[in-house]
């Protein structure tokens, strides 16, 4: 495979040089991180910045949580494939590092008019870049094991352009509220990736025998699940202020707990033998965090968070059991990680829940905080209503929307997100079909050996406890014969690894 040599190196070097040049031209520190800023050169008594009020003190703890989710949570969640562990964790590491640079630039470019020609980078910009990386990693889950590192890099580059434009339309133009990114991150990433997967579909993908798990790969995947489950409240709450942030943590915490319990219940009942499927526990237990994301900072009440989490767990588990096989066999949409069930459908559920919460939101329910959570609902500029509100709480002028109008814009943002994801996915999929980009085929599918140096050449050994014959569609494991045969295989594995 010497003809493959150098492609990835050339592509990554090209992009990294471009990023360096663009950062040099357009990106500078925000005043909160700039030693030359006037506020950082004056004593607090003279109007200078108070070091204790620096944004990094407020945002960095949750930024750390989100960063762990991106690089450990998503990476290890995808290690369930028995022969694709290096690709899951390693390419997750690569694409996330690539995307955070490109996302900072693209977000700045779409807001360049208000940035006055310079992208001012601060801790909130870093958080936003991590959210963008999450969208691309979700898309990666749909095509896991089916594309090359070169294809993945190109997909990430193109997808961030569509992601940034879609987010600009939804947040800036529609003024939709989506504090946890369930629409703009999860729904977009899922259906972009699924569309790419559909365009790249081939018969050998469906027929591959290497797509499956074993006992140990499932345990590694659970590491990702637990990290994501623990830190998801930070993902949904990181960018919310004050009591909104506190409420987002509570709502996400409760939705995740309810989702976990109901996933175990439904997983057992949909199995003909009443057993629990690990693929459900790895994924569907997280769906509550996605489903509550849009409304996490809204006054949905603790019981409402439990209802959303419960509904998400049922929806996701049913999706893995029935919808994924249907999409694969009838629609030729192969979803390696089941992103439709964890991110796509729960993301749509989140958008609907958010629209309902927006439709019933009122001053009686929120007080004047209503206009901080839904900025477009604030009265128009130079009105007595705005002056009256500002006498008690600082609120910027809005569009004077009604609750129904805000709900309509929430749904419009969802529809736009789906449209942008599908259009972008179709375009990207056809770009990735160029033969020069090394798409894996046949025996190279779901296989590390094509792109990674493996220990002792390309040796894969059977795990003594269970034979690696589990797939997403068939979750039954066949125990190996006990005794000397298993001991011999265990000894062989210790020798090779």
C-alpha positions as CSV (number, residue, x, y, z in Angstrom):
1,X,0.0,0.0,0.0
2,X,2.9,2.3,-0.7
3,X,0.7,4.4,-3.0
4,X,-1.2,5.6,0.1
5,X,2.0,7.0,1.7
6,X,2.2,10.7,2.1
7,X,-1.5,11.6,1.4
8,X,-2.5,12.2,5.0
9,X,0.8,13.9,5.8
10,X,0.5,16.3,2.9
11,X,-3.2,17.1,3.7
12,X,-2.6,17.7,7.4
13,X,0.5,19.8,6.8
14,X,-1.4,21.9,4.2
15,X,-4.3,22.5,6.6
16,X,-2.0,23.2,9.6
17,X,0.0,25.8,7.6
18,X,-3.2,27.4,6.4
19,X,-4.5,27.6,10.0
20,X,-1.3,29.2,11.2
21,X,-1.5,31.8,8.5
22,X,-5.2,32.6,9.1
23,X,-4.7,32.8,12.9
24,X,-1.8,35.2,12.3
25,X,-4.0,37.4,10.2
26,X,-7.3,37.3,12.0
27,X,-7.1,36.0,15.5
28,X,-6.0,37.8,18.6
29,X,-6.6,37.5,22.4
30,X,-9.8,38.9,23.8
31,X,-9.2,41.8,26.2
32,X,-9.8,39.4,29.1
33,X,-6.6,37.6,28.0
34,X,-4.6,40.4,26.5
35,X,-1.8,41.9,28.5
36,X,-1.9,45.2,26.4
37,X,-5.6,45.8,27.1
38,X,-6.3,49.0,28.9
39,X,-8.4,47.3,31.6
40,X,-5.4,45.0,32.4
41,X,-3.1,47.9,32.9
42,X,-5.1,49.8,35.5
43,X,-5.7,49.2,39.2
44,X,-9.2,48.0,40.1
45,X,-9.7,51.3,41.9
46,X,-9.1,53.2,38.7
47,X,-11.6,51.1,36.6
48,X,-9.2,48.2,35.7
49,X,-10.3,44.6,35.5
50,X,-10.6,42.6,38.7
51,X,-8.6,39.4,38.2
52,X,-11.2,37.5,40.3
53,X,-13.8,38.4,37.7
54,X,-11.8,37.0,34.7
55,X,-14.0,34.7,32.6
56,X,-11.6,31.9,32.8
57,X,-12.4,31.5,36.5
58,X,-16.0,31.1,35.8
59,X,-15.9,29.0,32.6
60,X,-12.7,26.9,32.9
61,X,-14.1,24.2,35.3
62,X,-17.0,23.3,32.9
63,X,-14.7,23.8,29.9
64,X,-12.5,21.0,31.4
65,X,-15.5,18.8,31.7
66,X,-16.5,19.4,28.1
67,X,-12.9,18.8,26.9
68,X,-12.9,15.4,28.7
69,X,-16.2,14.5,27.0
70,X,-14.7,15.3,23.6
71,X,-11.4,13.5,23.9
72,X,-12.2,10.7,26.3
73,X,-15.9,10.3,26.3
74,X,-16.6,10.3,22.5
75,X,-13.3,8.5,21.8
76,X,-13.8,5.6,24.1
77,X,-17.5,5.3,23.4
78,X,-16.6,4.3,19.9
79,X,-14.2,1.6,20.9
80,X,-16.9,-1.1,20.9
81,X,-15.7,-2.3,17.5
82,X,-13.6,-5.3,18.1
83,X,-11.0,-4.6,15.4
84,X,-11.1,-0.8,15.3
85,X,-10.0,0.5,18.7
86,X,-7.0,2.4,17.4
87,X,-9.1,4.1,14.8
88,X,-11.9,5.0,17.2
89,X,-9.7,6.7,19.9
90,X,-6.9,7.8,17.6
91,X,-8.9,9.4,14.8
92,X,-11.2,11.0,17.4
93,X,-8.1,12.6,18.9
94,X,-7.0,13.8,15.4
95,X,-10.3,15.2,14.2
96,X,-11.2,17.0,17.4
97,X,-7.8,18.7,17.4
98,X,-8.2,19.6,13.8
99,X,-11.8,20.9,14.2
100,X,-11.2,23.2,17.2
101,X,-8.8,25.2,15.1
102,X,-11.0,25.4,12.1
103,X,-14.1,26.0,14.1
104,X,-12.6,29.1,15.8
105,X,-11.8,30.5,12.4
106,X,-15.2,29.7,10.8
107,X,-17.2,31.0,13.7
108,X,-15.2,34.2,13.5
109,X,-15.6,34.5,9.8
110,X,-19.4,34.2,9.9
111,X,-19.4,36.9,12.7
112,X,-16.7,39.0,11.0
113,X,-19.0,42.1,10.6
114,X,-19.5,42.4,14.4
115,X,-15.9,41.4,15.1
116,X,-14.7,44.3,13.0
117,X,-12.1,42.3,11.2
118,X,-10.5,40.5,14.2
119,X,-11.5,37.3,15.9
120,X,-11.2,37.8,19.6
121,X,-10.5,34.5,21.3
122,X,-11.5,33.8,24.9
123,X,-12.6,30.8,27.0
124,X,-16.1,31.0,25.6
125,X,-14.7,30.7,22.1
126,X,-12.8,27.6,23.2
127,X,-16.0,26.1,24.5
128,X,-17.8,26.9,21.3
129,X,-15.0,25.2,19.4
130,X,-15.4,22.1,21.5
131,X,-19.1,22.0,20.8
132,X,-18.4,22.2,17.1
133,X,-15.9,19.3,17.5
134,X,-18.8,17.3,19.2
135,X,-20.9,17.7,16.0
136,X,-18.2,16.4,13.8
137,X,-17.5,13.4,16.2
138,X,-21.2,12.5,16.1
139,X,-21.0,12.4,12.3
140,X,-17.8,10.4,12.6
141,X,-19.8,7.8,14.6
142,X,-22.2,7.3,11.6
143,X,-19.2,6.4,9.3
144,X,-16.9,4.8,11.8
145,X,-14.8,2.1,10.2
146,X,-15.9,3.0,6.7
147,X,-13.8,6.0,5.8
148,X,-10.1,6.7,5.7
149,X,-8.2,9.3,7.8
150,X,-8.0,11.4,4.6
151,X,-11.7,11.2,4.0
152,X,-12.4,12.0,7.7
153,X,-10.2,15.2,7.5
154,X,-12.0,16.4,4.4
155,X,-15.4,15.6,5.9
156,X,-14.5,17.6,9.0
157,X,-13.3,20.6,7.0
158,X,-16.5,20.8,4.9
159,X,-18.9,20.0,7.7
160,X,-17.6,22.8,9.9
161,X,-18.4,25.3,7.2
162,X,-22.1,24.1,7.1
163,X,-22.2,23.8,10.9
164,X,-21.1,27.4,11.4
165,X,-23.5,28.8,8.8
166,X,-26.4,26.8,10.3
167,X,-25.6,27.9,13.8
168,X,-25.4,31.6,12.6
169,X,-28.8,31.3,11.0
170,X,-30.4,29.6,14.0
171,X,-28.8,31.7,16.8
172,X,-28.2,35.1,15.2
173,X,-31.0,35.4,12.6
174,X,-33.8,33.2,14.1
175,X,-32.7,33.9,17.7
176,X,-33.6,30.3,18.7
177,X,-32.6,29.1,22.1
178,X,-30.6,25.9,22.3
179,X,-28.3,26.1,25.4
180,X,-27.2,22.5,25.2
181,X,-26.7,22.4,21.4
182,X,-29.3,19.6,20.9
183,X,-30.4,21.1,17.6
184,X,-27.2,22.8,16.4
185,X,-24.8,20.1,17.6
186,X,-26.5,16.8,18.1
187,X,-29.2,16.9,15.4
188,X,-27.0,18.5,12.8
189,X,-24.1,16.1,13.5
190,X,-26.3,13.0,13.4
191,X,-28.1,13.7,10.1
192,X,-25.0,15.1,8.4
193,X,-23.2,11.9,9.2
194,X,-26.1,9.6,8.3
195,X,-26.5,11.4,4.9
196,X,-22.8,10.9,4.2
197,X,-23.1,7.2,5.2
198,X,-26.0,6.8,2.8
199,X,-24.1,8.3,-0.1
200,X,-21.1,6.1,0.7
201,X,-23.1,2.9,1.1
202,X,-21.9,-0.2,-0.6
203,X,-23.0,-3.8,-0.4
204,X,-19.8,-5.0,1.2
205,X,-20.4,-2.6,4.2
206,X,-23.6,-4.4,5.1
207,X,-22.0,-7.8,4.6
208,X,-18.8,-7.2,6.5
209,X,-18.2,-9.7,9.3
210,X,-15.7,-7.5,11.1
211,X,-18.3,-5.1,12.4
212,X,-18.9,-6.3,15.9
213,X,-17.9,-6.3,19.5
214,X,-16.3,-8.6,22.0
215,X,-16.5,-8.6,25.8
216,X,-13.4,-6.4,26.3
217,X,-14.2,-3.8,23.6
218,X,-17.7,-3.3,25.1
219,X,-16.0,-2.7,28.5
220,X,-13.7,-0.1,26.9
221,X,-16.8,1.6,25.3
222,X,-18.4,1.8,28.7
223,X,-15.5,4.0,29.9
224,X,-16.7,6.6,27.3
225,X,-20.3,6.1,28.4
226,X,-19.6,6.8,32.0
227,X,-17.4,9.9,31.3
228,X,-20.1,11.3,29.0
229,X,-22.9,10.5,31.5
230,X,-21.0,12.2,34.4
231,X,-20.1,15.4,32.6
232,X,-23.1,15.9,30.4
233,X,-24.6,18.5,32.9
234,X,-21.5,20.7,32.2
235,X,-22.1,20.3,28.4
236,X,-25.6,21.6,28.7
237,X,-24.9,24.3,31.3
238,X,-21.5,25.6,30.4
239,X,-22.6,28.7,28.5
240,X,-25.7,29.6,30.6
241,X,-25.4,32.4,33.1
242,X,-26.3,32.4,36.9
243,X,-29.5,30.7,37.9
244,X,-29.9,29.5,34.3
245,X,-26.7,27.5,34.6
246,X,-27.8,26.1,37.9
247,X,-31.2,25.1,36.5
248,X,-29.5,23.5,33.4
249,X,-27.3,21.3,35.7
250,X,-30.4,20.2,37.7
251,X,-32.5,19.4,34.7
252,X,-29.7,17.5,32.9
253,X,-28.8,15.6,36.0
254,X,-32.4,14.4,36.5
255,X,-33.0,13.6,32.8
256,X,-29.9,11.4,32.7
257,X,-30.9,9.5,35.8
258,X,-34.4,8.8,34.5
259,X,-33.0,7.9,31.1
260,X,-30.6,5.4,32.7
261,X,-33.3,3.6,34.7
262,X,-35.8,3.4,31.8
263,X,-33.1,2.1,29.4
264,X,-32.4,-0.9,31.6
265,X,-36.1,-1.6,31.8
266,X,-36.8,-1.3,28.1
267,X,-33.6,-3.2,27.1
268,X,-34.7,-6.2,29.0
269,X,-38.3,-6.2,27.8
270,X,-37.4,-6.0,24.1
271,X,-35.1,-9.0,24.3
272,X,-36.7,-12.3,23.7
273,X,-34.8,-13.8,26.7
274,X,-35.3,-10.8,28.9
275,X,-31.6,-10.0,28.9
276,X,-29.9,-6.6,28.9
277,X,-28.0,-5.5,25.7
278,X,-24.8,-3.6,26.3
279,X,-25.3,-1.5,23.1
280,X,-28.4,0.0,24.8
281,X,-26.5,0.7,28.0
282,X,-23.6,2.3,26.2
283,X,-25.7,4.7,24.2
284,X,-29.4,5.0,25.2
285,X,-28.6,5.9,28.8
286,X,-27.1,9.1,27.4
287,X,-30.1,10.1,25.3
288,X,-31.6,12.0,28.2
289,X,-28.8,14.5,28.1
290,X,-29.4,15.2,24.5
291,X,-33.2,15.4,24.8
292,X,-33.1,17.9,27.6
293,X,-30.4,20.1,26.0
294,X,-32.6,22.7,24.3
295,X,-34.8,23.3,27.3
296,X,-32.1,22.7,30.0
297,X,-32.1,26.3,31.2
298,X,-35.9,26.7,30.8
299,X,-38.4,26.4,33.6
300,X,-39.5,22.8,32.7
301,X,-39.6,21.8,36.4
302,X,-37.8,18.8,37.9
303,X,-40.7,16.4,37.0
304,X,-40.5,17.7,33.4
305,X,-36.8,16.8,33.2
306,X,-37.7,13.3,34.4
307,X,-40.4,13.0,31.7
308,X,-38.0,14.1,29.0
309,X,-35.3,11.7,30.2
310,X,-37.7,8.8,30.4
311,X,-39.1,9.5,26.9
312,X,-35.6,9.7,25.5
313,X,-34.5,6.4,27.0
314,X,-37.5,4.6,25.5
315,X,-37.1,6.3,22.1
316,X,-33.4,5.5,21.9
317,X,-33.7,1.9,23.0
318,X,-36.5,1.2,20.6
319,X,-34.4,2.9,17.9
320,X,-31.4,0.6,18.4
321,X,-33.7,-2.5,18.5
322,X,-36.0,-1.8,15.6
323,X,-35.2,1.4,13.7
324,X,-31.4,0.8,13.0
325,X,-32.0,-2.6,11.4
326,X,-34.8,-1.1,9.3
327,X,-32.7,1.8,8.1
328,X,-29.8,-0.6,7.2
329,X,-31.9,-3.2,5.3
330,X,-34.6,-1.0,3.7
331,X,-33.0,2.5,3.3
332,X,-29.3,1.5,2.8
333,X,-28.4,3.8,5.7
334,X,-25.6,2.1,7.7
335,X,-25.2,3.7,11.1
336,X,-22.2,2.2,12.8
337,X,-22.6,3.8,16.2
338,X,-26.3,4.3,16.1
339,X,-26.1,8.1,16.1
340,X,-29.7,8.4,14.9
341,X,-30.8,6.8,18.2
342,X,-28.5,8.7,20.6
343,X,-28.2,12.1,18.9
344,X,-30.7,12.3,16.0
345,X,-34.1,11.4,17.3
346,X,-33.3,12.6,20.9
347,X,-32.2,15.9,19.3
348,X,-35.5,16.2,17.5
349,X,-37.3,15.4,20.8
350,X,-35.2,18.2,22.4
351,X,-36.3,20.7,19.8
352,X,-39.9,19.8,20.2
353,X,-39.6,20.0,24.0
354,X,-37.9,23.4,23.7
355,X,-40.6,24.7,21.4
356,X,-43.3,23.6,23.9
357,X,-41.4,25.2,26.8
358,X,-41.0,28.4,24.7
359,X,-44.7,28.4,23.8
360,X,-45.8,28.3,27.5
361,X,-43.1,30.6,28.8
362,X,-44.5,33.7,30.5
363,X,-43.6,36.5,32.9
364,X,-45.6,34.8,35.6
365,X,-43.4,31.7,35.2
366,X,-40.0,33.4,34.7
367,X,-40.3,36.9,36.0
368,X,-38.2,39.4,34.0
369,X,-35.6,36.6,33.5
370,X,-37.9,35.6,30.6
371,X,-36.2,38.2,28.5
372,X,-32.7,37.0,29.3
373,X,-33.5,33.4,28.4
374,X,-35.5,34.4,25.3
375,X,-33.8,37.6,24.2
376,X,-36.0,38.1,21.2
377,X,-39.1,38.3,23.5
378,X,-37.8,41.5,25.1
379,X,-39.7,44.6,24.1
380,X,-38.5,46.8,21.2
381,X,-36.0,49.6,21.8
382,X,-37.2,52.9,23.1
383,X,-40.5,51.6,24.5
384,X,-41.9,52.1,28.0
385,X,-42.1,48.4,28.5
386,X,-38.3,48.1,28.1
387,X,-37.7,51.0,30.4
388,X,-39.8,49.5,33.0
389,X,-38.0,46.1,32.8
390,X,-34.6,47.8,32.9
391,X,-35.5,49.6,36.1
392,X,-35.3,46.2,37.8
393,X,-33.1,44.0,35.5
394,X,-30.7,44.9,32.7
395,X,-32.2,43.6,29.5
396,X,-31.2,44.4,25.9
397,X,-33.9,45.4,23.4
398,X,-35.5,42.5,21.6
399,X,-38.0,41.9,18.8
400,X,-41.1,41.9,21.0
401,X,-42.0,38.4,20.1
402,X,-44.9,36.5,21.6
403,X,-44.5,33.1,23.1
404,X,-46.1,31.5,20.0
405,X,-43.7,33.3,17.7
406,X,-40.7,32.2,19.7
407,X,-41.9,28.6,19.5
408,X,-42.3,29.0,15.8
409,X,-38.7,30.2,15.4
410,X,-37.6,27.2,17.5
411,X,-39.2,24.8,15.0
412,X,-37.8,26.8,12.1
413,X,-34.3,26.4,13.5
414,X,-34.9,22.6,13.7
415,X,-36.1,22.5,10.1
416,X,-33.2,24.6,8.9
417,X,-30.7,22.4,10.8
418,X,-32.1,19.2,9.2
419,X,-32.0,20.8,5.7
420,X,-28.5,22.1,6.1
421,X,-27.3,18.7,7.5
422,X,-28.8,16.7,4.7
423,X,-27.7,19.1,1.9
424,X,-24.2,19.3,3.4
425,X,-24.0,15.6,3.9
426,X,-25.0,14.9,0.3
427,X,-22.3,17.3,-1.1
428,X,-19.7,15.9,1.3
429,X,-20.6,12.3,0.6
430,X,-20.0,12.8,-3.2
431,X,-16.7,14.5,-2.5
432,X,-15.6,11.6,-0.4
433,X,-16.4,9.1,-3.1
434,X,-13.4,10.2,-5.1
435,X,-11.3,7.0,-5.4
436,X,-8.1,8.9,-4.6
437,X,-9.2,9.3,-1.0
438,X,-8.6,5.7,0.0
439,X,-12.1,4.6,1.2
440,X,-11.7,1.2,2.9
441,X,-13.3,-1.8,1.1
442,X,-14.1,-5.4,1.8
443,X,-11.6,-6.8,4.3
444,X,-10.3,-3.3,5.2
445,X,-13.7,-2.2,6.6
446,X,-13.9,-1.9,10.4
447,X,-10.2,-2.9,10.6
448,X,-7.3,-1.0,12.1
449,X,-4.7,-2.9,10.0
450,X,-5.1,-0.8,6.9
451,X,-4.1,2.5,8.5
452,X,-2.3,1.6,11.8
453,X,0.9,-0.2,12.8
454,X,-0.4,-3.0,15.1
455,X,1.6,-4.9,17.8
456,X,3.4,-7.9,16.3
457,X,2.4,-7.0,12.8
458,X,-1.4,-7.4,12.3
459,X,-2.0,-10.1,14.9
460,X,-5.5,-10.2,16.3
461,X,-6.2,-12.8,18.9
462,X,-9.4,-14.2,20.3
463,X,-10.3,-12.9,23.8
464,X,-10.6,-16.0,26.0
465,X,-13.8,-15.1,27.7
466,X,-15.9,-14.5,24.6
467,X,-15.5,-15.1,20.9
468,X,-15.7,-11.8,19.1
469,X,-18.9,-12.5,17.1
470,X,-21.2,-9.8,18.4
471,X,-22.6,-7.2,16.0
472,X,-24.9,-4.2,16.5
473,X,-27.7,-6.2,15.0
474,X,-27.0,-9.5,16.8
475,X,-26.1,-8.9,20.4
476,X,-25.6,-12.5,21.5
477,X,-22.1,-13.7,22.6
478,X,-21.0,-17.3,22.2
479,X,-18.9,-18.4,25.2
480,X,-15.7,-20.3,24.4
481,X,-15.0,-23.8,25.6
482,X,-13.6,-23.7,29.1
483,X,-10.5,-25.5,30.3
484,X,-7.1,-26.0,28.7
485,X,-8.2,-24.6,25.3
486,X,-9.2,-21.3,26.8
487,X,-6.0,-21.2,29.0
488,X,-3.9,-21.9,26.0
489,X,-5.5,-19.0,24.1
490,X,-5.1,-16.7,27.1
491,X,-1.4,-17.6,27.2
492,X,-1.0,-16.9,23.6
493,X,-2.6,-13.5,24.0
494,X,-0.3,-12.6,26.9
495,X,2.7,-13.6,24.7
496,X,1.5,-11.5,21.8
497,X,0.5,-8.4,23.8
